[in-house]
Amino acid sequence: MLSADAFAAFEEAGLEDESAIASTGRRFRDTVLGLGGSLHPMEVFKTFRGREPSTKALLRHSGLVAA
């Protein structure tokens, strides 16, 4: 669920927009990769996404709900 929701951040930024992807990638690097195990995983995820994880992206990527 977390990986689908994290990838959704890149989709929301616009997969065709290189600068938006780069910005999202830097935010991912600085939070998820940079903070690693120094904080609780939920806190790291919330720092990256600005919210708690959602199942919507996982359901959409799995084809269980319409895009």
C-alpha positions in Angstrom: 0.0 0.0 0.0 2.8 2.4 0.9 4.7 1.9 -2.3 1.5 2.4 -4.5 0.7 5.6 -2.5 4.2 6.9 -2.8 4.2 6.2 -6.6 0.9 8.1 -6.8 2.8 11.2 -5.7 4.8 11.0 -8.9 1.6 10.4 -10.9 0.0 13.4 -9.3 3.0 15.5 -10.1 2.6 14.6 -13.7 4.7 11.8 -15.2 5.4 13.9 -18.3 6.7 16.9 -16.3 10.4 16.3 -15.8 10.8 19.2 -13.3 7.8 18.0 -11.2 9.2 14.5 -11.2 12.6 15.7 -10.2 11.1 17.8 -7.4 9.0 14.8 -6.1 12.1 12.6 -6.4 14.2 15.0 -4.3 11.4 15.1 -1.7 11.3 11.2 -1.7 15.1 11.1 -1.4 15.1 13.6 1.5 12.3 12.0 3.4 11.8 8.3 2.7 15.4 7.5 1.9 17.1 10.2 3.9 15.2 9.7 7.2 15.2 5.9 6.9 14.9 4.3 10.3 15.5 7.4 12.2 11.8 8.0 12.6 8.7 5.8 12.8 7.8 4.7 9.3 4.4 6.4 9.5 6.0 9.7 10.4 8.4 9.3 7.4 5.6 8.6 5.1 3.5 11.5 6.4 6.5 13.8 5.9 6.8 12.7 2.3 3.1 12.7 1.3 1.8 15.3 3.8 -0.9 12.9 5.0 -1.4 9.3 6.2 -1.3 6.6 3.5 -4.4 5.8 1.5 -5.5 2.5 -0.1 -6.9 4.4 -3.2 -3.7 4.1 -5.2 -3.2 0.4 -4.4 -6.8 -0.3 -5.5 -6.4 1.7 -8.7 -3.1 0.1 -9.6 -4.5 -3.3 -8.9 -7.4 -2.6 -11.3 -10.0 -2.9 -8.5 -11.4 0.6 -9.0 -11.6 2.8 -12.1 -8.8 5.2 -12.7 
